[in-house]
Structures are given as C-alpha cells and as structure tokens.
Amino acid sequence: MKQLRLAIGYALCLTVLATASCRPKPKSQIGGEPLPNQPASSPAATSSALQPTPSPLSSQPSEIKAEQVQPLDLPKLANNVQPSVILVTVFDSSGKLLRTETGFFISDDGRFITTAHSIDSAVNAVAKTADGGLYNVAGILASSPPLDLVILKADVKRVPFLDLSKNAKAEVGAHIGVIGSALAGSEGVLREGTVAVKQPESQGDRLEIAMPMSASLAGSPVVDESGGLVGIVTSAGEKTIVTSSSALTLLQSQIAPEATARWAKTSETSPTPRPTPKPRVVYAPQPEFPAEAHTRSGISRAGRFRISFNAHGNARNVQVIQSTGNGLLDQATIGALRQWKSTPGREWSATVPVTFKE
C-alpha cells in the first residue's frame, strides 16, 4: 500500500513538470512592434519620444538670424547705380554760389531729379558727373514743393540713368541702400539702412530710415538689394526721410512731351531796370602739372590764354596767345580752362596768365 502511494505521487509530479514545460515561450520583438496580446502603442508617441519636435518659439531666433546675416552688397549696387548720380551746384542772379546738392539722371537725354529746396533763388546751375564731366543745366521741367522734388534738364546726351519704370516697393523692416555721388568724399557715399516707418500715400507716401545720415546725401537715390529704385532722400540728418519712387513717377508724368526746360523768373524788387552786372568767373579749376612734363626743378614756364564764355556762362573756346613752350603744359591748361564757369547774362572773354614752376 505504501508503494502504491509513492507511485501515484511520482506520477502527479511528472504531470506537473510536463505541463510547465509545454507552455509557449515569448517571441522575440522587433523595436517598436507590439506583442500579440498587448495593445499597440501609438507610432506618433514613439516618434515624439525619440525625436522631440522643436516648439515655434525655439525656431524663431534662427529665422531672424538668417535675415540679419544677409547685408546688402553695397559695392555692387554702387557699381550699377553710381554712374547716374551727380552733384548739382546752383547760383543766384549775381553769380553767387548758393549750394551743392546730390541728384541723379532719370533719362538718357539729361533729365535729372533732386530736391526742390536745393534750387531756391537759383537762376543757373551746373551738373557734375562722377567721371569729371561738367554740364550746364538748362532749367526746370517740373516741380512739386509739397513733395520737395524737382526735375531739371542738363545739356548732355547719352548718360547713364535710373529707370523710374523699374521702381521697387519697400515695406517696414526692408533693407535699403543709399547711393551718394562718388564726388562727395568721405562724408558718406554709401549707406545701408532699414525702413522704420512707412506713411500711406494720403500722407505723402514717404519712408523713414532707421539710421542718421550725412546731410550731403540729400537728393541721393535709395535702392533695394537688386538695384530697384525705392525713392530719393529728401531730408538727411538725425531723421532721414525718403520720398517714394511712385511720387517721382507721378511728377515725371506731368511733363508735356514738348516741354522746354526754363528757370523760374525772379521778381524785381524795383520797377527801374538795373544794369547788367559785370561778368566774373565763379568756377576756376587750376591746371595740374603733367608728370611727363617734369624736366628740372626750379624751372618755370609761363603762358597766356584767352577764354571765351557764352551767355550761359560756359567756356566755349580757349585760345593760346603765348605758349608755355611745352605742349603738355599747354594741353593741361586748355583742358582746365574749358571747365571754367562765369556768371550768366552775356558773352565775354578774358585773358588768363598761367605759370608752371617745378
């Protein structure tokens, strides 16, 4: 009996061991794949846990930084725009020099634009280009004192110019370049700024640049990164104001096809005619000593030349009365005298003695 009980107990133990060994083993799992008897986890949650998505706030500084590291290519803009930029020197009825302002050509036949305040009380002017050309200004074609703009005509043909039909729009925050004359010196030829304020057309369609600029840049063109004309500087200093290119286009459209450039007539303070003042020279650059003409130090050469002016004050002819004895010196003198200007009013001539000393 005792042996029977041991046999039955032994059989039960074998049954329990066999049952435990026959249970299915867990299957191996590929990363992210759920077990057959477990709910599947969300792929989006898994992706989010592995690669956190940056918030909009964290991505914003990178966008701002990308805009800040793209300055304008001012040398390239100057190369394309500056040939059309000029200096305008104006005179009153007595031939006195009033002021010099920047301007720029807007057509190849010599039309140019500058500020209206620059020609106050003026009856004559000259336009000087970056290559040294000096041209008489025939007069005014259109003017708008409220906009502080004026379009004039210089006696010149086939000049580089900025096309008003290719104007550009600049919104607040846009980067713009101010291109002054190459003759302006170190006071401020090229400047970069940002549009801080934009007034609507009902208030004059003007822009304000968030950067103080030299007063010598008044009358300079303002362009965008591609060289498109944004406007013209009408006031420079601590607060720089730009009149938009759309205002320039509107003023140009008011010029009749047959319009003739004329200076505004100045009112006489007395009904009694005054005698014509004696003409005098108001612009007289000196001839430079050519390097090729140097011989020995202490040697001086003198000559006399006659220069004839027309009624506009331009030098129309230069004659050699007495040569310096050196052809290079004579040519240098003639070249300088041809740039001389006199007070307008009548034709006259003057004899100019010249002495070169090494």
Secondary structure, 3 states (H helix, E strand, C coil): CHHHHHHHHHHHHHHHHHHHHCCCCCCCCCCCCCCCCCCCCCHHHHHHHHCCCCCHHHHHHHHHHHHHCCCCCHHHHHHHHHHHEEEEEEECCCCCEEEEEEEEECCCCCEEEECHHHHCCCCEEEEEECCCCEEEEEEEEEEECCCCEEEEEECCCCCCCCCHHHECCCCCCCEEEEECCCCCHHHCCEEEEEEEEECCHHHCCEEEECCCCCHHHCCCEEECCCCCEEEEEEECCCCEEEEEHHHHHHHHHCCCCCCCCECCCCCCCCCCCCCCCCCCEEECCCCCCCHHHCCCCCCEEEEEEEEEECCCCEEEEEEEEECCCCHHHHHHHHHHHCCCEECCCCCEEEEEEEEEEC
